């Protein structure tokens, strides 16, 4: 852990005090606010009716009498461009509402640009514009305001409950991050002591009433029981130690004395306690930073302060780019910066602590997850080729080496463990071992539906992970080929894992299943189409007893169904085909021993 020696001097914007108040019930006397915001000790009535008897203004509707019941009016003017919001904090048992008007003229309020009117049945601690500072999804919040310099606003805050212990206002938005001292225009405040001051309890506040012709200064404090003279304080400057309403009487020579009042309120500053370093596996598992919050807060209440985690000190100091509380480490060593922030006042914070995350690297396994072995290789070695002596290895089969030899197909899983103290980081990788055998073609059939259609079926001795191909066409999963062109073809079957192949040459021709040699000049001769695709083809026709009846060559007109001039009877007849193959050899066509029918 590292403790940064940083002196953090910031202005607080927000806290709840019930002992004093700065409030105006009437719009015309709206209390001006700028970079410091008021703390209200309760409202009491609404003064005059600022809505002139109207029954509704935006979301605020008339109660038993007027729109206002117990109201407080404030005004502010923007000094820069940016996103602006505010939080109104109060006791969870009370019901407060607000309406915000973009105008400086109480007689022409118009419709509110932001408005909230809920009964606080959820017991919320805040209402406002922007985001609830506790981080919850609060329906009692309106969208952020996008403002330009010089815009003037009137804000009415109204109490509708029997309880009325007061409220506080805290401004928010990126405009206060980019322009912390000029987001709001303080020229609207004309007061010797300046605007209300709200500071963190470790800040030093000095009120300055210096007047050129002053004879004396008298300082007073109202801590909730009325103004009382502060003994011994007669200097033009007063160092403040406690919250309250402060008044100065400036005594001047001509009796034209000056009286000025302002409010000073302190909000508690958090302290970030030291946090233990974390050790985690770099396996994508998240570290729950919510469990670190208690370390950072110590005895401080999580209802008063929230903890956030950041990648850099700058982000922690600015409250920017907070990390997810479900943080996934990805580096061997990382330093996280912790910010503890007052929920009541986001400008009261402590960003002095860090902690380290020590990431344990996982063993890297890069061996193949699939291994294919041909049947003539009975064993195979699988696993991590180069072991690491710092890791332990264990296979699902029980072996404890990085490499094992297996003789059976199956799935083998290797678990590799990196042990660092009490932390075990485990990497798991599985390899599937497949024993393949080369394909063996047991038969090929060529079935002819007619002289133009054919079906080739390839049969294997054993099934496997095979692909089928005819000639140089695209391989397919099936051993069935339809309507091959007449001629010589090569059928090839391959093991997809590279474990061998088998091939057969076939011849495909076209022939009619029957013919009718009856002299009507229709289908009187039987012949085979596609012979022109072969060299020196010869068709030999037989009867059922194997007797040679006729031979057809390439340019023959076919067989007319006779033998030695005598007509043969109706029956089935068989044929075979020979030809000269691509090697110049006289070859009998395999898988052609088909029959056809002679009909009279």
C-alpha positions as CSV (number, residue, x, y, z in Angstrom):
1,X,0.0,0.0,0.0
2,X,1.1,3.6,-0.6
3,X,-0.1,6.6,1.3
4,X,0.1,9.8,-0.7
5,X,0.9,13.0,1.3
6,X,-1.6,15.2,-0.5
7,X,-3.2,18.2,1.1
8,X,-6.7,18.4,-0.3
9,X,-8.4,21.8,0.1
10,X,-11.8,21.9,-1.5
11,X,-15.1,23.8,-1.1
12,X,-18.1,21.7,0.1
13,X,-21.4,22.2,-1.6
14,X,-23.8,20.3,0.7
15,X,-24.7,19.2,4.2
16,X,-27.8,19.2,6.4
17,X,-28.1,21.5,9.5
18,X,-31.2,22.2,11.5
19,X,-29.9,24.9,13.8
20,X,-30.1,27.9,11.5
21,X,-31.4,28.8,8.0
22,X,-31.1,31.2,5.1
23,X,-34.4,31.2,3.3
24,X,-36.8,33.4,1.5
25,X,-40.4,32.3,1.2
26,X,-41.0,34.8,-1.7
27,X,-39.7,34.8,-5.2
28,X,-38.9,38.5,-5.2
29,X,-36.5,38.0,-2.3
30,X,-34.9,34.8,-3.7
31,X,-31.6,34.0,-2.0
32,X,-28.7,34.2,-4.5
33,X,-26.3,31.3,-4.6
34,X,-23.1,30.6,-6.6
35,X,-20.2,28.4,-6.0
36,X,-21.2,27.9,-2.4
37,X,-24.8,26.7,-1.7
38,X,-27.2,27.3,1.2
39,X,-28.2,25.0,4.0
40,X,-31.8,25.5,5.0
41,X,-33.0,24.8,8.5
42,X,-36.7,24.5,7.6
43,X,-39.4,26.5,5.9
44,X,-42.3,28.3,7.4
45,X,-45.2,29.2,5.2
46,X,-45.0,30.8,1.7
47,X,-45.3,34.5,2.2
48,X,-47.2,36.0,-0.6
49,X,-48.6,33.8,-3.4
50,X,-46.0,33.9,-6.2
51,X,-48.4,32.2,-8.6
52,X,-51.2,34.7,-8.2
53,X,-53.9,32.2,-7.4
54,X,-53.0,29.7,-10.2
55,X,-53.8,26.0,-9.4
56,X,-50.9,24.4,-11.3
57,X,-47.3,25.2,-12.4
58,X,-45.7,22.4,-14.3
59,X,-45.9,19.3,-12.1
60,X,-46.7,21.3,-9.0
61,X,-50.5,21.4,-8.3
62,X,-52.5,23.4,-5.8
63,X,-52.9,21.9,-2.3
64,X,-55.4,23.0,0.2
65,X,-54.8,26.6,-0.6
66,X,-52.1,27.7,-3.0
67,X,-49.4,26.0,-5.1
68,X,-46.9,26.8,-2.4
69,X,-47.2,25.4,1.1
70,X,-43.9,25.9,2.9
71,X,-41.6,27.3,0.2
72,X,-38.0,28.6,-0.2
73,X,-36.8,30.5,-3.2
74,X,-33.3,30.7,-4.6
75,X,-31.7,32.2,-7.7
76,X,-28.5,31.5,-9.6
77,X,-26.8,32.5,-12.8
78,X,-24.6,30.3,-15.0
79,X,-21.1,31.5,-15.8
80,X,-19.9,28.8,-18.1
81,X,-21.2,26.2,-20.7
82,X,-21.7,22.6,-19.7
83,X,-23.9,20.1,-18.0
84,X,-25.5,21.2,-14.7
85,X,-27.6,19.4,-12.1
86,X,-28.3,19.7,-8.4
87,X,-29.2,17.5,-5.4
88,X,-31.7,18.5,-2.7
89,X,-31.0,16.5,0.4
90,X,-33.5,16.0,3.2
91,X,-34.7,13.6,5.9
92,X,-36.2,10.4,4.4
93,X,-39.4,10.9,6.3
94,X,-40.2,14.2,4.7
95,X,-41.8,15.1,1.4
96,X,-40.1,17.9,-0.6
97,X,-40.7,19.0,-4.2
98,X,-39.1,21.5,-6.5
99,X,-39.7,23.5,-9.7
100,X,-37.0,25.2,-11.7
101,X,-37.7,28.2,-13.9
102,X,-35.3,29.7,-16.6
103,X,-36.0,33.4,-15.8
104,X,-35.0,36.2,-13.5
105,X,-38.5,37.8,-13.5
106,X,-40.8,36.5,-10.8
107,X,-43.8,38.0,-12.6
108,X,-43.2,35.9,-15.7
109,X,-42.1,32.5,-14.4
110,X,-43.6,30.5,-17.3
111,X,-43.4,26.7,-17.2
112,X,-40.7,25.1,-15.2
113,X,-37.8,23.6,-17.2
114,X,-37.4,20.9,-14.5
115,X,-40.0,19.8,-12.0
116,X,-40.5,17.1,-9.4
117,X,-43.7,16.2,-7.5
118,X,-43.6,12.8,-5.7
119,X,-44.7,11.7,-2.3
120,X,-41.3,10.1,-1.4
121,X,-43.0,6.7,-0.6
122,X,-39.5,5.2,-1.4
123,X,-37.9,7.1,1.5
124,X,-35.3,8.7,-0.8
125,X,-32.7,11.1,0.7
126,X,-32.4,13.2,-2.4
127,X,-34.4,14.7,-5.2
128,X,-33.0,16.8,-8.0
129,X,-31.6,17.1,-11.6
130,X,-29.0,14.8,-12.9
131,X,-28.1,11.7,-10.8
132,X,-28.8,10.7,-7.3
133,X,-25.4,11.0,-5.5
134,X,-25.9,7.7,-3.7
135,X,-25.8,6.0,-7.1
136,X,-29.3,4.5,-6.9
137,X,-31.8,4.7,-9.8
138,X,-34.1,7.4,-8.4
139,X,-37.3,8.3,-10.1
140,X,-37.3,11.6,-8.3
141,X,-34.6,12.9,-10.6
142,X,-35.0,14.9,-13.9
143,X,-32.6,15.0,-16.8
144,X,-29.4,17.1,-16.7
145,X,-29.5,20.7,-17.8
146,X,-27.3,21.8,-20.7
147,X,-26.6,25.4,-19.9
148,X,-24.9,28.4,-21.6
149,X,-23.2,31.3,-19.8
150,X,-25.5,34.1,-18.6
151,X,-28.6,32.0,-18.1
152,X,-30.6,33.0,-15.0
153,X,-32.8,30.6,-13.0
154,X,-35.3,30.7,-10.1
155,X,-35.6,27.6,-8.0
156,X,-38.6,26.9,-5.7
157,X,-38.3,24.2,-3.1
158,X,-41.6,23.3,-1.3
159,X,-42.4,21.1,1.7
160,X,-45.7,19.0,1.7
161,X,-45.2,16.9,4.8
162,X,-45.9,17.5,8.4
163,X,-42.2,17.1,9.1
164,X,-40.0,20.1,8.1
165,X,-36.5,19.8,9.4
166,X,-34.9,21.5,6.4
167,X,-32.8,20.6,3.3
168,X,-29.6,21.4,1.6
169,X,-28.6,22.0,-2.0
170,X,-25.6,20.6,-3.7
171,X,-24.7,21.5,-7.3
172,X,-23.4,18.8,-9.7
173,X,-22.5,18.1,-13.3
174,X,-19.3,18.3,-15.4
175,X,-19.5,22.1,-15.5
176,X,-18.3,22.1,-11.9
177,X,-15.5,19.7,-12.8
178,X,-14.2,21.8,-15.7
179,X,-15.0,25.2,-14.1
180,X,-15.1,24.7,-10.3
181,X,-14.7,28.5,-9.5
182,X,-16.8,30.0,-12.3
183,X,-19.5,27.5,-13.2
184,X,-22.0,29.9,-11.5
185,X,-21.8,33.7,-11.6
186,X,-21.2,35.1,-8.1
187,X,-21.8,38.7,-9.3
188,X,-25.5,38.2,-8.4
189,X,-24.5,38.3,-4.7
190,X,-23.9,41.8,-3.3
191,X,-22.8,41.3,0.3
192,X,-19.8,42.5,2.2
193,X,-19.1,39.0,3.6
194,X,-19.9,37.4,0.3
195,X,-22.0,34.3,-0.5
196,X,-22.7,31.5,2.0
197,X,-19.7,29.4,2.6
198,X,-19.9,25.6,2.9
199,X,-16.6,23.9,3.5
200,X,-15.2,20.5,4.5
201,X,-14.4,20.2,8.2
202,X,-10.7,20.2,7.5
203,X,-10.8,23.5,5.6
204,X,-10.0,26.9,7.0
205,X,-12.6,29.6,6.4
206,X,-11.8,33.3,6.9
207,X,-14.6,35.9,6.6
208,X,-13.3,39.3,5.5
209,X,-15.2,42.5,6.3
210,X,-12.4,44.9,5.6
211,X,-13.8,48.4,5.1
212,X,-11.6,51.5,4.3
213,X,-13.0,53.9,6.9
214,X,-14.0,51.4,9.6
215,X,-13.4,52.4,13.2
216,X,-14.3,49.0,14.7
217,X,-15.7,45.5,13.9
218,X,-18.1,43.6,16.0
219,X,-18.6,39.9,15.1
220,X,-21.7,37.8,16.0
221,X,-22.6,34.2,15.7
222,X,-26.1,32.6,15.5
223,X,-25.6,28.8,16.2
224,X,-29.3,28.3,16.5
225,X,-30.3,30.4,19.5
226,X,-30.0,33.9,17.9
227,X,-27.1,36.2,17.3
228,X,-24.6,36.4,20.2
229,X,-21.5,38.7,20.3
230,X,-18.2,36.8,19.8
231,X,-16.0,38.0,22.6
232,X,-12.7,39.5,21.7
233,X,-13.2,39.6,18.0
234,X,-12.8,43.1,16.6
235,X,-10.5,42.5,13.6
236,X,-11.7,42.9,10.0
237,X,-11.1,39.2,9.4
238,X,-12.6,36.3,11.4
239,X,-11.4,32.7,11.3
240,X,-14.3,30.3,11.4
241,X,-14.3,27.2,13.5
242,X,-18.0,26.2,13.8
243,X,-21.0,26.2,11.5
244,X,-23.5,29.0,11.9
245,X,-24.9,32.3,10.7
246,X,-22.3,35.1,11.0
247,X,-22.9,38.8,11.3
248,X,-20.5,41.7,11.3
249,X,-21.2,45.3,12.4
250,X,-18.7,47.7,10.8
251,X,-18.6,50.9,12.8
252,X,-17.9,53.9,10.7
253,X,-17.1,57.6,11.6
254,X,-20.3,59.2,10.3
255,X,-22.6,56.6,11.9
256,X,-23.4,55.0,8.6
257,X,-22.5,51.6,10.0
258,X,-22.6,48.5,7.9
259,X,-24.2,45.2,8.8
260,X,-23.5,42.1,6.8
261,X,-24.5,38.5,7.3
262,X,-23.5,35.2,5.7
263,X,-23.7,31.5,6.4
264,X,-20.8,29.1,7.1
265,X,-21.4,25.4,7.3
266,X,-19.0,22.5,7.6
267,X,-19.6,19.1,6.1
268,X,-17.6,16.1,7.4
269,X,-14.6,15.0,5.4
270,X,-14.0,11.3,4.9
271,X,-10.8,9.4,5.6
272,X,-9.7,6.5,3.5
273,X,-8.2,3.8,5.6
274,X,-5.5,1.5,4.2
275,X,-6.5,-1.5,2.1
276,X,-4.9,-4.9,1.8
277,X,-3.4,-5.9,-1.5
278,X,-5.3,-8.5,-3.5
279,X,-4.0,-11.7,-5.3
280,X,-6.1,-13.1,-8.1
281,X,-5.9,-15.5,-11.0
282,X,-5.8,-13.9,-14.4
283,X,-8.6,-16.2,-15.6
284,X,-11.3,-13.7,-16.2
285,X,-12.8,-14.0,-12.7
286,X,-13.9,-10.7,-11.2
287,X,-12.7,-9.2,-7.9
288,X,-15.7,-7.8,-6.0
289,X,-14.6,-4.3,-5.0
290,X,-17.7,-4.0,-2.8
291,X,-15.8,-6.1,-0.2
292,X,-13.0,-3.6,-0.3
293,X,-15.4,-0.7,0.7
294,X,-15.4,-1.8,4.4
295,X,-11.6,-1.6,4.5
296,X,-11.6,1.9,3.0
297,X,-14.4,3.2,5.3
298,X,-13.2,1.7,8.6
299,X,-15.8,2.7,11.2
300,X,-17.4,5.4,8.8
301,X,-20.9,4.7,7.7
302,X,-21.5,3.7,4.1
303,X,-24.7,5.8,4.3
304,X,-22.5,8.9,4.6
305,X,-19.7,8.1,2.3
306,X,-19.2,6.1,-0.9
307,X,-16.0,4.4,-2.2
308,X,-14.8,4.3,-5.8
309,X,-11.8,2.8,-7.5
310,X,-9.7,4.3,-10.3
311,X,-6.8,3.6,-12.6
312,X,-4.8,6.7,-11.8
313,X,-4.5,9.3,-9.0
314,X,-5.7,12.0,-11.3
315,X,-8.9,10.1,-12.0
316,X,-9.4,9.4,-8.3
317,X,-8.8,13.1,-7.4
318,X,-11.3,14.2,-10.1
319,X,-13.8,11.5,-9.3
320,X,-13.6,10.5,-13.0
321,X,-13.8,7.1,-14.7
322,X,-14.7,5.0,-11.8
323,X,-14.0,1.3,-12.3
324,X,-16.7,-1.3,-12.1
325,X,-17.1,-2.9,-8.6
326,X,-16.9,-6.2,-10.5
327,X,-13.3,-5.7,-11.7
328,X,-11.6,-8.3,-13.9
329,X,-7.8,-8.1,-13.5
330,X,-5.7,-8.5,-16.7
331,X,-2.1,-7.7,-15.6
332,X,0.4,-9.3,-13.4
333,X,0.7,-6.1,-11.2
334,X,-1.9,-3.3,-11.1
335,X,-2.2,-0.4,-8.7
336,X,-5.7,0.9,-7.9
337,X,-6.4,4.3,-6.5
338,X,-9.2,4.7,-4.0
339,X,-11.5,7.7,-3.5
340,X,-13.8,8.1,-0.5
341,X,-16.5,10.7,-1.2
342,X,-19.0,12.3,1.1
343,X,-22.5,11.5,-0.2
344,X,-23.7,14.8,1.1
345,X,-20.9,16.8,-0.6
346,X,-19.0,15.3,-3.4
347,X,-16.3,17.9,-3.0
348,X,-15.4,16.5,0.4
349,X,-13.2,13.5,-0.4
350,X,-10.0,11.6,0.3
351,X,-8.0,10.1,-2.5
352,X,-4.9,9.3,-0.5
353,X,-4.9,5.4,-0.6
354,X,-4.0,2.7,-3.1
355,X,-3.7,-1.0,-3.1
356,X,-2.1,-3.5,-5.5
357,X,-3.6,-6.4,-7.4
358,X,-1.1,-9.2,-7.9
359,X,-2.3,-11.2,-10.9
360,X,-1.2,-14.8,-11.1
361,X,-0.6,-15.9,-14.7
362,X,-2.3,-19.0,-15.9
363,X,-0.3,-21.7,-17.5
364,X,-0.5,-21.4,-21.3
365,X,-1.5,-24.6,-23.0
366,X,-1.2,-24.7,-26.8
367,X,-1.3,-28.3,-27.8
368,X,-3.8,-29.5,-30.4
369,X,-7.3,-30.2,-29.2
370,X,-7.9,-32.8,-31.8
371,X,-5.6,-35.7,-32.8
372,X,-6.4,-38.1,-35.6
373,X,-4.5,-41.4,-35.8
374,X,-4.7,-43.9,-38.7
375,X,-5.4,-47.5,-37.7
376,X,-1.9,-48.7,-38.5
377,X,-0.5,-46.4,-35.7
378,X,-1.8,-48.0,-32.4
379,X,-0.7,-45.3,-30.0
380,X,-0.2,-41.5,-29.9
381,X,1.5,-39.0,-27.5
382,X,-0.6,-36.0,-26.5
383,X,-0.3,-33.0,-24.2
384,X,2.1,-30.1,-23.5
385,X,5.5,-30.7,-25.1
386,X,7.5,-28.3,-22.9
387,X,6.5,-28.6,-19.2
388,X,7.1,-25.8,-16.6
389,X,8.6,-27.0,-13.4
390,X,6.6,-24.4,-11.4
391,X,3.3,-26.0,-12.4
392,X,1.7,-29.3,-11.6
393,X,0.0,-31.5,-14.2
394,X,-2.8,-33.9,-13.9
395,X,-4.8,-35.7,-16.6
396,X,-8.4,-37.0,-16.4
397,X,-6.9,-40.4,-16.9
398,X,-4.8,-40.1,-13.7
399,X,-1.3,-39.4,-15.1
400,X,0.7,-36.5,-13.7
401,X,3.0,-35.7,-16.5
402,X,2.6,-33.0,-19.2
403,X,2.7,-35.6,-22.0
404,X,1.0,-39.0,-22.0
405,X,0.7,-41.8,-24.5
406,X,-2.7,-43.2,-25.3
407,X,-3.9,-46.2,-27.2
408,X,-7.6,-45.7,-27.0
409,X,-9.8,-43.1,-28.7
410,X,-11.6,-40.6,-26.4
411,X,-11.4,-37.2,-24.7
412,X,-8.4,-36.6,-22.4
413,X,-8.4,-33.5,-20.2
414,X,-5.2,-31.9,-18.7
415,X,-5.4,-29.6,-15.7
416,X,-2.4,-27.5,-15.0
417,X,-2.1,-25.6,-11.7
418,X,0.0,-22.6,-10.7
419,X,0.1,-22.4,-6.9
420,X,1.0,-19.1,-5.3
421,X,0.5,-19.3,-1.5
422,X,-3.1,-20.1,-0.8
423,X,-4.2,-19.3,-4.4
424,X,-4.4,-22.0,-7.0
425,X,-4.9,-20.9,-10.6
426,X,-5.9,-23.7,-12.9
427,X,-5.9,-24.0,-16.7
428,X,-7.8,-26.8,-18.3
429,X,-7.5,-28.0,-21.9
430,X,-9.0,-31.2,-23.5
431,X,-7.8,-33.1,-26.5
432,X,-10.0,-35.5,-28.5
433,X,-8.2,-38.5,-29.9
434,X,-9.8,-40.2,-32.9
435,X,-8.4,-43.4,-34.4
436,X,-9.3,-43.5,-38.1
437,X,-9.0,-46.3,-40.7
438,X,-8.5,-45.9,-44.5
439,X,-11.7,-46.3,-46.5
440,X,-12.2,-49.6,-48.5
441,X,-14.7,-49.6,-51.4
442,X,-16.5,-52.9,-51.3
443,X,-18.8,-52.4,-54.2
444,X,-20.1,-49.8,-56.7
445,X,-23.5,-50.1,-58.4
446,X,-24.7,-48.2,-61.4
447,X,-28.5,-48.2,-61.7
448,X,-30.2,-47.0,-64.9
449,X,-33.7,-45.7,-64.7
450,X,-33.8,-45.0,-68.5
451,X,-31.3,-44.1,-71.2
452,X,-30.7,-40.6,-69.7
453,X,-30.9,-41.2,-65.9
454,X,-28.5,-43.1,-63.7
455,X,-27.6,-43.5,-60.0
456,X,-24.2,-44.5,-58.8
457,X,-23.9,-46.0,-55.3
458,X,-20.6,-46.5,-53.5
459,X,-20.5,-49.0,-50.7
460,X,-17.7,-49.3,-48.1
461,X,-16.5,-52.1,-45.9
462,X,-16.7,-49.9,-42.8
463,X,-18.3,-46.5,-42.0
464,X,-16.0,-43.6,-41.0
465,X,-15.5,-39.8,-41.4
466,X,-15.2,-40.0,-45.2
467,X,-15.8,-37.8,-48.2
468,X,-16.7,-39.0,-51.7
469,X,-15.6,-37.5,-55.0
470,X,-16.2,-38.2,-58.7
471,X,-13.3,-37.2,-60.9
472,X,-12.2,-33.7,-59.9
473,X,-15.6,-32.5,-58.8
474,X,-16.2,-31.0,-55.3
475,X,-16.2,-33.8,-52.6
476,X,-19.4,-34.6,-50.9
477,X,-20.5,-36.5,-47.7
478,X,-22.7,-39.0,-49.5
479,X,-21.6,-42.0,-51.6
480,X,-24.6,-41.5,-54.0
481,X,-24.1,-39.7,-57.4
482,X,-26.9,-38.9,-59.8
483,X,-27.0,-38.6,-63.5
484,X,-23.3,-38.8,-64.4
485,X,-22.4,-38.0,-67.9
486,X,-21.6,-41.1,-70.1
487,X,-18.0,-42.1,-70.2
488,X,-15.3,-43.2,-67.9
489,X,-15.3,-41.9,-64.3
490,X,-13.1,-42.3,-61.2
491,X,-14.8,-42.6,-57.8
492,X,-12.5,-41.7,-54.9
493,X,-13.3,-42.0,-51.1
494,X,-11.0,-40.2,-48.6
495,X,-10.7,-40.1,-44.9
496,X,-11.2,-36.5,-43.9
497,X,-8.5,-36.8,-41.3
498,X,-5.9,-37.7,-43.9
499,X,-6.0,-41.4,-43.1
500,X,-5.8,-42.8,-46.7
501,X,-8.2,-43.1,-49.7
502,X,-9.6,-45.7,-52.1
503,X,-10.6,-45.3,-55.8
504,X,-12.6,-47.2,-58.5
505,X,-12.9,-46.6,-62.2
506,X,-16.4,-46.9,-63.6
507,X,-18.1,-46.5,-66.9
508,X,-21.5,-44.9,-67.3
509,X,-23.5,-45.3,-70.5
510,X,-27.2,-44.9,-71.4
511,X,-29.5,-47.7,-72.6
512,X,-33.2,-48.3,-72.8
513,X,-34.7,-50.8,-70.3
514,X,-36.7,-52.5,-73.1
515,X,-37.2,-52.4,-76.9
516,X,-40.0,-53.7,-79.2
517,X,-38.7,-55.1,-82.5
518,X,-42.1,-55.6,-84.1
519,X,-41.5,-53.8,-87.4
520,X,-43.4,-50.6,-86.6
521,X,-40.2,-48.5,-86.9
522,X,-40.7,-47.4,-83.3
523,X,-38.1,-48.7,-80.8
524,X,-37.2,-51.6,-83.1
525,X,-33.5,-51.7,-82.2
526,X,-31.7,-51.8,-78.9
527,X,-28.5,-49.7,-78.7
528,X,-26.4,-48.0,-76.1
529,X,-25.8,-44.2,-76.0
530,X,-22.6,-42.6,-74.9
531,X,-20.2,-45.1,-76.5
532,X,-18.6,-42.2,-78.3
533,X,-17.1,-41.1,-75.0
534,X,-15.0,-44.3,-75.0
535,X,-12.2,-45.7,-77.1
536,X,-13.0,-48.9,-79.1
537,X,-16.1,-49.7,-77.1
538,X,-17.8,-53.1,-77.7
539,X,-21.1,-54.2,-76.3
540,X,-21.6,-58.0,-76.0
541,X,-25.2,-59.3,-75.6
542,X,-26.0,-62.6,-73.9
543,X,-29.1,-64.6,-73.0
544,X,-29.8,-65.8,-69.5
545,X,-27.6,-68.8,-70.1
546,X,-24.5,-66.8,-71.1
547,X,-24.8,-67.5,-74.8
548,X,-23.3,-64.8,-77.0
549,X,-26.0,-63.4,-79.2
550,X,-24.6,-60.1,-80.7
551,X,-21.9,-57.5,-80.5
552,X,-22.4,-53.7,-80.9
553,X,-19.6,-51.4,-81.8
554,X,-19.4,-47.6,-81.6
555,X,-21.2,-46.8,-84.9
556,X,-23.6,-49.8,-84.9
557,X,-27.3,-49.2,-85.5
558,X,-28.1,-51.6,-82.6
559,X,-29.5,-55.1,-82.2
560,X,-32.8,-56.0,-83.8
561,X,-33.6,-59.0,-81.4
562,X,-32.5,-61.8,-83.8
563,X,-29.9,-64.5,-83.8
564,X,-28.6,-65.9,-87.0
565,X,-31.7,-64.5,-88.7
566,X,-34.2,-66.0,-86.3
567,X,-36.3,-63.8,-84.0
568,X,-35.6,-64.4,-80.4
569,X,-38.5,-64.7,-77.9
570,X,-39.6,-62.1,-75.4
571,X,-37.2,-62.3,-72.4
572,X,-34.5,-60.5,-70.4
573,X,-31.1,-60.2,-72.0
574,X,-27.7,-59.2,-70.5
575,X,-24.8,-57.1,-71.9
576,X,-21.2,-56.4,-71.0
577,X,-18.9,-53.6,-72.2
578,X,-15.2,-53.6,-73.0
579,X,-13.1,-50.6,-74.2
580,X,-9.6,-49.2,-74.3
581,X,-8.8,-47.3,-71.1
582,X,-6.6,-44.3,-70.6
583,X,-3.5,-46.5,-70.3
584,X,-4.2,-48.1,-73.7
585,X,-5.4,-51.4,-72.2
586,X,-8.4,-53.3,-73.4
587,X,-10.6,-53.3,-70.3
588,X,-13.9,-54.8,-69.2
589,X,-16.0,-52.0,-67.7
590,X,-16.5,-52.7,-64.0
591,X,-19.9,-52.7,-62.5
592,X,-21.7,-53.0,-65.9
593,X,-23.6,-56.3,-66.1
594,X,-27.1,-55.1,-66.7
595,X,-30.1,-56.5,-68.4
596,X,-32.9,-55.2,-70.6
597,X,-36.2,-56.6,-71.9
598,X,-37.2,-57.6,-75.4
599,X,-40.9,-57.2,-76.0
600,X,-42.9,-58.3,-79.0
